Amino acid sequence: MYLGLLILIGIPGSGKKNEWKSLRKNLASDIEKLIHALKSKNMNLIPTIFVNDLKNLKFLEENVVLIIDDNMYLKSMRYTLYQITKKNQIGFCEVFFNCSLEKALQKNNERQSDSIVSPEIIERMLTQIEVPNKKNAWEKYSLCINSFSDINEFHTDLFTILNNSLCNPEKISFVSSKEKQLSLLQCQTNIIHQADIALRKIVGEEIKKLSNVTPAEKKYHCLKLNEKKVDILADLKSGVIFLPTKIVSEIKNNEEKKFNNKYIE
């Protein structure tokens, strides 16, 4: 059985359905539980919120695509679900509904009164929406379609990304201990590099203050300042002195993001 996740992306009124308001808080965890149920072919493991919809379906031997319809206008929202697919080694793909503000507001006004979304919210979402980018490895199976266009215009492309994502499920990258050590070494090197940049700036500012001294005195002070900079960097490398924990954590977090982009995504 092939199993995959299809994310629908777009502002309210862009041609999707609004079914998830009450489920958003626990969406990711419930989706992961559903994936476990489908992979194990055990209907008893299906989360309660899905039971009524799925209890009469006989699909556990068939290919299954779970469609998530919840705007998903920020990459961070979609990436959380991508990580779940990678953890469970199933397919992942995205469809972005390209829609003008005017059309979205028109369709929004045609909704039942209890389903209408504030125009201000739709406008804000449109300014913040992050379109899938195929250059990101985790978004390689993505498709952009014009909302309300004829399905015949994109159905071939849609089934292509669905098929490709199902046949090429996400996999957890193997990271060797050597690669981890190299990453840690790079992180340490970057900490020293950031400290060097900060010290250079301080030295430059101190030199600017030497406007009322003779050239000889200025040269002497420059040499002394640079010597101090070299000594501080040497002490940082040897562990004699330490940078504040907050600064080190920020640098490490940046390096971890780079590491994850290379090996995890």
Phi and psi in degrees as GROMACS dihedral restraints (atoms count N, CA, C in turn):
[ dihedral_restraints ]
;  ai    aj    ak    al  type     phi  dphi    fc
    3     4     5     6     1   -92.4    20    10
    4     5     6     7     1   139.8    20    10
    6     7     8     9     1  -134.0    20    10
    7     8     9    10     1   136.3    20    10
    9    10    11    12     1  -150.8    20    10
   10    11    12    13     1   167.2    20    10
   12    13    14    15     1  -120.9    20    10
   13    14    15    16     1   128.0    20    10
   15    16    17    18     1  -114.7    20    10
   16    17    18    19     1   120.5    20    10
   18    19    20    21     1   -99.2    20    10
   19    20    21    22     1   125.7    20    10
   21    22    23    24     1   -95.9    20    10
   22    23    24    25     1   128.9    20    10
   24    25    26    27     1  -122.2    20    10
   25    26    27    28     1   131.1    20    10
   27    28    29    30     1   166.4    20    10
   28    29    30    31     1   160.2    20    10
   30    31    32    33     1   -74.3    20    10
   31    32    33    34     1   160.1    20    10
   33    34    35    36     1   -56.1    20    10
   34    35    36    37     1   135.4    20    10
   36    37    38    39     1    88.8    20    10
   37    38    39    40     1     7.0    20    10
   39    40    41    42     1   -92.8    20    10
   40    41    42    43     1     7.4    20    10
   42    43    44    45     1   110.1    20    10
   43    44    45    46     1    12.4    20    10
   45    46    47    48     1  -104.3    20    10
   46    47    48    49     1  -175.1    20    10
   48    49    50    51     1  -116.8    20    10
   49    50    51    52     1   146.1    20    10
   51    52    53    54     1  -100.9    20    10
   52    53    54    55     1    91.9    20    10
   54    55    56    57     1  -113.9    20    10
   55    56    57    58     1    -2.6    20    10
   57    58    59    60     1  -116.2    20    10
   58    59    60    61     1    11.4    20    10
   60    61    62    63     1   -51.2    20    10
   61    62    63    64     1   -49.1    20    10
   63    64    65    66     1   -80.0    20    10
   64    65    66    67     1    -7.8    20    10
   66    67    68    69     1  -106.3    20    10
   67    68    69    70     1    -4.8    20    10
   69    70    71    72     1   -60.3    20    10
   70    71    72    73     1   -39.0    20    10
   72    73    74    75     1   -57.1    20    10
   73    74    75    76     1   -43.3    20    10
   75    76    77    78     1  -110.3    20    10
   76    77    78    79     1    21.8    20    10
   78    79    80    81     1   -56.7    20    10
   79    80    81    82     1   -51.4    20    10
   81    82    83    84     1   -60.5    20    10
   82    83    84    85     1   -46.7    20    10
   84    85    86    87     1   -67.1    20    10
   85    86    87    88     1   -37.6    20    10
   87    88    89    90     1   -67.9    20    10
   88    89    90    91     1   -38.1    20    10
   90    91    92    93     1   -63.7    20    10
   91    92    93    94     1   -41.8    20    10
   93    94    95    96     1   -64.6    20    10
   94    95    96    97     1   -39.5    20    10
   96    97    98    99     1   -62.8    20    10
   97    98    99   100     1   -40.0    20    10
   99   100   101   102     1   -64.5    20    10
  100   101   102   103     1   -40.4    20    10
  102   103   104   105     1   -60.5    20    10
  103   104   105   106     1   -44.0    20    10
  105   106   107   108     1   -60.2    20    10
  106   107   108   109     1   -41.2    20    10
  108   109   110   111     1   -63.7    20    10
  109   110   111   112     1   -42.9    20    10
  111   112   113   114     1   -69.3    20    10
  112   113   114   115     1   -41.0    20    10
  114   115   116   117     1   -67.0    20    10
  115   116   117   118     1   -35.7    20    10
  117   118   119   120     1   -86.8    20    10
  118   119   120   121     1    -6.0    20    10
  120   121   122   123     1    57.1    20    10
  121   122   123   124     1    38.2    20    10
  123   124   125   126     1  -118.4    20    10
  124   125   126   127     1   103.0    20    10
  126   127   128   129     1   -62.7    20    10
  127   128   129   130     1   -23.4    20    10
  129   130   131   132     1   -70.0    20    10
  130   131   132   133     1   -16.6    20    10
  132   133   134   135     1   -91.0    20    10
  133   134   135   136     1    -4.7    20    10
  135   136   137   138     1   -66.7    20    10
  136   137   138   139     1   129.4    20    10
  138   139   140   141     1   -56.4    20    10
  139   140   141   142     1   149.8    20    10
  141   142   143   144     1   -53.9    20    10
  142   143   144   145     1   -39.6    20    10
  144   145   146   147     1   -63.9    20    10
  145   146   147   148     1   -20.0    20    10
  147   148   149   150     1  -101.9    20    10
  148   149   150   151     1   -10.6    20    10
  150   151   152   153     1   -56.6    20    10
  151   152   153   154     1   -51.1    20    10
  153   154   155   156     1   -60.7    20    10
  154   155   156   157     1   -34.8    20    10
  156   157   158   159     1   -76.8    20    10
  157   158   159   160     1   -27.6    20    10
  159   160   161   162     1  -110.3    20    10
  160   161   162   163     1    -9.9    20    10
  162   163   164   165     1   -61.1    20    10
  163   164   165   166     1   -29.6    20    10
  165   166   167   168     1   -98.1    20    10
  166   167   168   169     1     4.1    20    10
  168   169   170   171     1   -91.4    20    10
  169   170   171   172     1   139.5    20    10
  171   172   173   174     1  -112.1    20    10
  172   173   174   175     1    76.9    20    10
  174   175   176   177     1  -126.2    20    10
  175   176   177   178     1     4.3    20    10
  177   178   179   180     1   -68.1    20    10
  178   179   180   181     1   -11.0    20    10
  180   181   182   183     1  -100.6    20    10
  181   182   183   184     1    -1.3    20    10
  183   184   185   186     1  -102.2    20    10
  184   185   186   187     1   167.3    20    10
  186   187   188   189     1   -70.5    20    10
  187   188   189   190     1   138.4    20    10
  189   190   191   192     1  -127.9    20    10
  190   191   192   193     1   132.3    20    10
  192   193   194   195     1  -119.8    20    10
  193   194   195   196     1   118.5    20    10
  195   196   197   198     1   -88.4    20    10
  196   197   198   199     1   123.1    20    10
  198   199   200   201     1  -102.7    20    10
  199   200   201   202     1   120.4    20    10
  201   202   203   204     1  -101.1    20    10
  202   203   204   205     1   114.4    20    10
  204   205   206   207     1  -115.9    20    10
  205   206   207   208     1    90.9    20    10
  207   208   209   210     1  -153.2    20    10
  208   209   210   211     1    45.1    20    10
  210   211   212   213     1    67.8    20    10
  211   212   213   214     1   -63.0    20    10
  213   214   215   216     1    48.6    20    10
  214   215   216   217     1    44.4    20    10
  216   217   218   219     1   -79.0    20    10
  217   218   219   220     1   -12.3    20    10
  219   220   221   222     1  -107.5    20    10
  220   221   222   223     1   142.6    20    10
  222   223   224   225     1   -59.8    20    10
  223   224   225   226     1   -37.4    20    10
  225   226   227   228     1   -60.1    20    10
  226   227   228   229     1   -35.2    20    10
  228   229   230   231     1   -64.1    20    10
  229   230   231   232     1   -44.0    20    10
  231   232   233   234     1   -75.1    20    10
  232   233   234   235     1   -34.5    20    10
  234   235   236   237     1   -66.3    20    10
  235   236   237   238     1   -32.0    20    10
  237   238   239   240     1   -58.8    20    10
  238   239   240   241     1   -42.9    20    10
  240   241   242   243     1   -72.6    20    10
  241   242   243   244     1   -34.9    20    10
  243   244   245   246     1   -59.6    20    10
  244   245   246   247     1   -42.7    20    10
  246   247   248   249     1   -60.4    20    10
  247   248   249   250     1   -34.8    20    10
  249   250   251   252     1   -65.4    20    10
  250   251   252   253     1   -43.1    20    10
  252   253   254   255     1   -65.1    20    10
  253   254   255   256     1   -36.3    20    10
  255   256   257   258     1   -68.4    20    10
  256   257   258   259     1   -42.6    20    10
  258   259   260   261     1   -59.8    20    10
  259   260   261   262     1   -37.8    20    10
  261   262   263   264     1   -98.0    20    10
  262   263   264   265     1     1.6    20    10
  264   265   266   267     1    54.2    20    10
  265   266   267   268     1    56.8    20    10
  267   268   269   270     1  -125.8    20    10
  268   269   270   271     1   173.1    20    10
  270   271   272   273     1   -71.3    20    10
  271   272   273   274     1   155.9    20    10
  273   274   275   276     1  -145.9    20    10
  274   275   276   277     1   128.3    20    10
  276   277   278   279     1  -149.4    20    10
  277   278   279   280     1   165.6    20    10
  279   280   281   282     1  -136.6    20    10
  280   281   282   283     1   146.9    20    10
  282   283   284   285     1  -127.8    20    10
  283   284   285   286     1   122.2    20    10
  285   286   287   288     1  -101.8    20    10
  286   287   288   289     1   127.3    20    10
  288   289   290   291     1   -93.5    20    10
  289   290   291   292     1   106.1    20    10
  291   292   293   294     1   -82.1    20    10
  292   293   294   295     1   117.9    20    10
  294   295   296   297     1  -143.4    20    10
  295   296   297   298     1   138.8    20    10
  297   298   299   300     1   -74.6    20    10
  298   299   300   301     1   156.0    20    10
  300   301   302   303     1   -61.2    20    10
  301   302   303   304     1   -42.3    20    10
  303   304   305   306     1   -58.7    20    10
  304   305   306   307     1   -45.1    20    10
  306   307   308   309     1   -68.5    20    10
  307   308   309   310     1   -40.7    20    10
  309   310   311   312     1   -62.9    20    10
  310   311   312   313     1   -43.4    20    10
  312   313   314   315     1   -65.2    20    10
  313   314   315   316     1   -36.8    20    10
  315   316   317   318     1   -63.5    20    10
  316   317   318   319     1   -48.6    20    10
  318   319   320   321     1   -66.6    20    10
  319   320   321   322     1   -34.6    20    10
  321   322   323   324     1   -63.1    20    10
  322   323   324   325     1   -40.5    20    10
  324   325   326   327     1   -68.5    20    10
  325   326   327   328     1   -19.3    20    10
  327   328   329   330     1   -85.2    20    10
  328   329   330   331     1    -5.4    20    10
  330   331   332   333     1   -72.9    20    10
  331   332   333   334     1   164.0    20    10
  333   334   335   336     1   -64.2    20    10
  334   335   336   337     1   151.2    20    10
  336   337   338   339     1   -55.1    20    10
  337   338   339   340     1   -35.9    20    10
  339   340   341   342     1   -80.1    20    10
  340   341   342   343     1    -3.5    20    10
  342   343   344   345     1  -111.7    20    10
  343   344   345   346     1    -3.0    20    10
  345   346   347   348     1   -69.5    20    10
  346   347   348   349     1   134.3    20    10
  348   349   350   351     1   -99.1    20    10
  349   350   351   352     1   143.1    20    10
  351   352   353   354     1   -56.8    20    10
  352   353   354   355     1   132.0    20    10
  354   355   356   357     1   -56.5    20    10
  355   356   357   358     1   -34.1    20    10
  357   358   359   360     1   -63.1    20    10
  358   359   360   361     1   -38.2    20    10
  360   361   362   363     1   -66.7    20    10
  361   362   363   364     1   -42.5    20    10
  363   364   365   366     1   -62.9    20    10
  364   365   366   367     1   -43.7    20    10
  366   367   368   369     1   -62.3    20    10
  367   368   369   370     1   -42.3    20    10
  369   370   371   372     1   -65.0    20    10
  370   371   372   373     1   -42.6    20    10
  372   373   374   375     1   -60.9    20    10
  373   374   375   376     1   -39.9    20    10
  375   376   377   378     1   -64.3    20    10
  376   377   378   379     1   -35.8    20    10
  378   379   380   381     1   -75.1    20    10
  379   380   381   382     1   -23.1    20    10
  381   382   383   384     1  -102.7    20    10
  382   383   384   385     1    -9.6    20    10
  384   385   386   387     1   -61.1    20    10
  385   386   387   388     1   138.3    20    10
  387   388   389   390     1  -112.8    20    10
  388   389   390   391     1   106.9    20    10
  390   391   392   393     1   -70.4    20    10
  391   392   393   394     1   140.1    20    10
  393   394   395   396     1   -55.9    20    10
  394   395   396   397     1   143.0    20    10
  396   397   398   399     1  -123.7    20    10
  397   398   399   400     1   114.2    20    10
  399   400   401   402     1   -65.1    20    10
  400   401   402   403     1   -14.5    20    10
  402   403   404   405     1   -69.6    20    10
  403   404   405   406     1   -22.3    20    10
  405   406   407   408     1   -77.6    20    10
  406   407   408   409     1   125.3    20    10
  408   409   410   411     1   -54.1    20    10
  409   410   411   412     1   -36.9    20    10
  411   412   413   414     1   -78.0    20    10
  412   413   414   415     1   -10.4    20    10
  414   415   416   417     1  -112.4    20    10
  415   416   417   418     1    22.6    20    10
  417   418   419   420     1   -64.6    20    10
  418   419   420   421     1   -30.4    20    10
  420   421   422   423     1   -98.7    20    10
  421   422   423   424     1    75.3    20    10
  423   424   425   426     1  -133.0    20    10
  424   425   426   427     1   152.7    20    10
  426   427   428   429     1  -139.0    20    10
  427   428   429   430     1   136.0    20    10
  429   430   431   432     1  -109.3    20    10
  430   431   432   433     1   124.5    20    10
  432   433   434   435     1  -126.2    20    10
  433   434   435   436     1   153.0    20    10
  435   436   437   438     1   -81.9    20    10
  436   437   438   439     1   124.5    20    10
  438   439   440   441     1   -58.1    20    10
  439   440   441   442     1   143.4    20    10
  441   442   443   444     1    66.9    20    10
  442   443   444   445     1    13.9    20    10
  444   445   446   447     1   -81.7    20    10
  445   446   447   448     1   165.3    20    10
  447   448   449   450     1   -64.6    20    10
  448   449   450   451     1   131.2    20    10
  450   451   452   453     1   -60.0    20    10
  451   452   453   454     1   -26.4    20    10
  453   454   455   456     1   -64.9    20    10
  454   455   456   457     1   -18.2    20    10
  456   457   458   459     1   -75.8    20    10
  457   458   459   460     1   -22.8    20    10
  459   460   461   462     1  -135.0    20    10
  460   461   462   463     1     0.2    20    10
  462   463   464   465     1   -63.2    20    10
  463   464   465   466     1   -33.2    20    10
  465   466   467   468     1   -64.4    20    10
  466   467   468   469     1   -46.4    20    10
  468   469   470   471     1   -63.6    20    10
  469   470   471   472     1   -38.1    20    10
  471   472   473   474     1   -62.8    20    10
  472   473   474   475     1   -48.0    20    10
  474   475   476   477     1   -68.9    20    10
  475   476   477   478     1   -25.9    20    10
  477   478   479   480     1   -66.6    20    10
  478   479   480   481     1   -48.4    20    10
  480   481   482   483     1   -69.4    20    10
  481   482   483   484     1   -32.8    20    10
  483   484   485   486     1   -63.1    20    10
  484   485   486   487     1   -48.2    20    10
  486   487   488   489     1   -63.9    20    10
  487   488   489   490     1   -44.3    20    10
  489   490   491   492     1   -63.5    20    10
  490   491   492   493     1   -40.2    20    10
  492   493   494   495     1   -70.0    20    10
  493   494   495   496     1   -36.8    20    10
  495   496   497   498     1   -68.8    20    10
  496   497   498   499     1   -39.3    20    10
  498   499   500   501     1   -81.4    20    10
  499   500   501   502     1   -13.6    20    10
  501   502   503   504     1  -129.0    20    10
  502   503   504   505     1    68.2    20    10
  504   505   506   507     1   -60.9    20    10
  505   506   507   508     1   153.0    20    10
  507   508   509   510     1   -64.3    20    10
  508   509   510   511     1   144.2    20    10
  510   511   512   513     1  -130.1    20    10
  511   512   513   514     1   146.5    20    10
  513   514   515   516     1   -75.6    20    10
  514   515   516   517     1   125.4    20    10
  516   517   518   519     1   -71.7    20    10
  517   518   519   520     1   137.9    20    10
  519   520   521   522     1   -83.2    20    10
  520   521   522   523     1   124.9    20    10
  522   523   524   525     1  -114.1    20    10
  523   524   525   526     1   116.3    20    10
  525   526   527   528     1   -72.9    20    10
  526   527   528   529     1   160.1    20    10
  528   529   530   531     1   -63.4    20    10
  529   530   531   532     1   -30.7    20    10
  531   532   533   534     1   -65.7    20    10
  532   533   534   535     1   -41.6    20    10
  534   535   536   537     1   -65.7    20    10
  535   536   537   538     1   -36.8    20    10
  537   538   539   540     1   -65.5    20    10
  538   539   540   541     1   -41.2    20    10
  540   541   542   543     1   -64.4    20    10
  541   542   543   544     1   -40.9    20    10
  543   544   545   546     1   -63.3    20    10
  544   545   546   547     1   -36.8    20    10
  546   547   548   549     1   -66.4    20    10
  547   548   549   550     1   -41.8    20    10
  549   550   551   552     1   -65.1    20    10
  550   551   552   553     1   -39.4    20    10
  552   553   554   555     1   -64.8    20    10
  553   554   555   556     1   -41.4    20    10
  555   556   557   558     1   -63.6    20    10
  556   557   558   559     1   -37.9    20    10
  558   559   560   561     1   -62.8    20    10
  559   560   561   562     1   -44.9    20    10
  561   562   563   564     1   -64.1    20    10
  562   563   564   565     1   -41.6    20    10
  564   565   566   567     1   -61.7    20    10
  565   566   567   568     1   -39.7    20    10
  567   568   569   570     1   -67.5    20    10
  568   569   570   571     1   -34.8    20    10
  570   571   572   573     1   -61.9    20    10
  571   572   573   574     1   -45.0    20    10
  573   574   575   576     1   -64.1    20    10
  574   575   576   577     1   -40.4    20    10
  576   577   578   579     1   -62.9    20    10
  577   578   579   580     1   -44.1    20    10
  579   580   581   582     1   -64.2    20    10
  580   581   582   583     1   -38.8    20    10
  582   583   584   585     1   -65.4    20    10
  583   584   585   586     1   -39.4    20    10
  585   586   587   588     1   -61.8    20    10
  586   587   588   589     1   -43.2    20    10
  588   589   590   591     1   -61.9    20    10
  589   590   591   592     1   -43.9    20    10
  591   592   593   594     1   -64.7    20    10
  592   593   594   595     1   -40.9    20    10
  594   595   596   597     1   -68.1    20    10
  595   596   597   598     1   -37.4    20    10
  597   598   599   600     1   -60.3    20    10
  598   599   600   601     1   -40.6    20    10
  600   601   602   603     1   -64.4    20    10
  601   602   603   604     1   -42.8    20    10
  603   604   605   606     1   -63.9    20    10
  604   605   606   607     1   -43.5    20    10
  606   607   608   609     1   -61.1    20    10
  607   608   609   610     1   -43.9    20    10
  609   610   611   612     1   -60.1    20    10
  610   611   612   613     1   -41.2    20    10
  612   613   614   615     1   -67.3    20    10
  613   614   615   616     1   -37.5    20    10
  615   616   617   618     1   -68.0    20    10
  616   617   618   619     1   -37.5    20    10
  618   619   620   621     1   -65.8    20    10
  619   620   621   622     1   -35.5    20    10
  621   622   623   624     1   -61.6    20    10
  622   623   624   625     1   -26.2    20    10
  624   625   626   627     1   -76.8    20    10
  625   626   627   628     1    -9.5    20    10
  627   628   629   630     1   -91.9    20    10
  628   629   630   631     1    41.2    20    10
  630   631   632   633     1   -77.0    20    10
  631   632   633   634     1   -20.9    20    10
  633   634   635   636     1  -104.7    20    10
  634   635   636   637     1    19.7    20    10
  636   637   638   639     1  -113.3    20    10
  637   638   639   640     1   165.7    20    10
  639   640   641   642     1   -74.1    20    10
  640   641   642   643     1   159.4    20    10
  642   643   644   645     1   -55.1    20    10
  643   644   645   646     1   -38.4    20    10
  645   646   647   648     1   -65.5    20    10
  646   647   648   649     1   -43.4    20    10
  648   649   650   651     1   -65.8    20    10
  649   650   651   652     1   -38.1    20    10
  651   652   653   654     1   -64.6    20    10
  652   653   654   655     1   -42.2    20    10
  654   655   656   657     1   -63.1    20    10
  655   656   657   658     1   -40.9    20    10
  657   658   659   660     1   -62.3    20    10
  658   659   660   661     1   -47.6    20    10
  660   661   662   663     1   -64.7    20    10
  661   662   663   664     1   -36.2    20    10
  663   664   665   666     1   -62.9    20    10
  664   665   666   667     1   -43.1    20    10
  666   667   668   669     1   -62.1    20    10
  667   668   669   670     1   -43.7    20    10
  669   670   671   672     1   -63.7    20    10
  670   671   672   673     1   -42.5    20    10
  672   673   674   675     1   -63.5    20    10
  673   674   675   676     1   -42.6    20    10
  675   676   677   678     1   -67.4    20    10
  676   677   678   679     1   -34.8    20    10
  678   679   680   681     1   -63.8    20    10
  679   680   681   682     1   -42.3    20    10
  681   682   683   684     1   -62.1    20    10
  682   683   684   685     1   -40.4    20    10
  684   685   686   687     1   -61.4    20    10
  685   686   687   688     1   -46.0    20    10
  687   688   689   690     1   -62.9    20    10
  688   689   690   691     1   -41.4    20    10
  690   691   692   693     1   -62.9    20    10
  691   692   693   694     1   -42.6    20    10
  693   694   695   696     1   -64.1    20    10
  694   695   696   697     1   -43.3    20    10
  696   697   698   699     1   -64.0    20    10
  697   698   699   700     1   -39.0    20    10
  699   700   701   702     1   -64.1    20    10
  700   701   702   703     1   -41.0    20    10
  702   703   704   705     1   -67.2    20    10
  703   704   705   706     1   -34.5    20    10
  705   706   707   708     1   -64.5    20    10
  706   707   708   709     1   -43.9    20    10
  708   709   710   711     1   -64.0    20    10
  709   710   711   712     1   -38.9    20    10
  711   712   713   714     1   -85.1    20    10
  712   713   714   715     1   -11.5    20    10
  714   715   716   717     1    88.6    20    10
  715   716   717   718     1    11.1    20    10
  717   718   719   720     1   -68.3    20    10
  718   719   720   721     1   -39.5    20    10
  720   721   722   723     1  -124.3    20    10
  721   722   723   724     1   158.5    20    10
  723   724   725   726     1  -127.9    20    10
  724   725   726   727     1   146.2    20    10
  726   727   728   729     1   -78.2    20    10
  727   728   729   730     1   156.3    20    10
  729   730   731   732     1   -55.8    20    10
  730   731   732   733     1   141.6    20    10
  732   733   734   735     1   -54.1    20    10
  733   734   735   736     1   -39.3    20    10
  735   736   737   738     1   -61.2    20    10
  736   737   738   739     1   -42.8    20    10
  738   739   740   741     1   -66.4    20    10
  739   740   741   742     1   -45.1    20    10
  741   742   743   744     1   -61.4    20    10
  742   743   744   745     1   -41.7    20    10
  744   745   746   747     1   -62.5    20    10
  745   746   747   748     1   -41.1    20    10
  747   748   749   750     1   -62.8    20    10
  748   749   750   751     1   -43.0    20    10
  750   751   752   753     1   -66.0    20    10
  751   752   753   754     1   -42.6    20    10
  753   754   755   756     1   -63.7    20    10
  754   755   756   757     1   -39.8    20    10
  756   757   758   759     1   -61.7    20    10
  757   758   759   760     1   -40.6    20    10
  759   760   761   762     1   -64.4    20    10
  760   761   762   763     1   -40.1    20    10
  762   763   764   765     1   -69.1    20    10
  763   764   765   766     1   -37.1    20    10
  765   766   767   768     1   -63.7    20    10
  766   767   768   769     1   -38.6    20    10
  768   769   770   771     1   -62.3    20    10
  769   770   771   772     1   -43.2    20    10
  771   772   773   774     1   -63.4    20    10
  772   773   774   775     1   -40.6    20    10
  774   775   776   777     1   -64.2    20    10
  775   776   777   778     1   -44.5    20    10
  777   778   779   780     1   -65.7    20    10
  778   779   780   781     1   -38.7    20    10
  780   781   782   783     1   -61.1    20    10
  781   782   783   784     1   -33.7    20    10
  783   784   785   786     1   -82.7    20    10
  784   785   786   787     1   -42.7    20    10
  786   787   788   789     1  -107.5    20    10
  787   788   789   790     1   -32.2    20    10
  789   790   791   792     1   -91.4    20    10
  790   791   792   793     1   -44.8    20    10
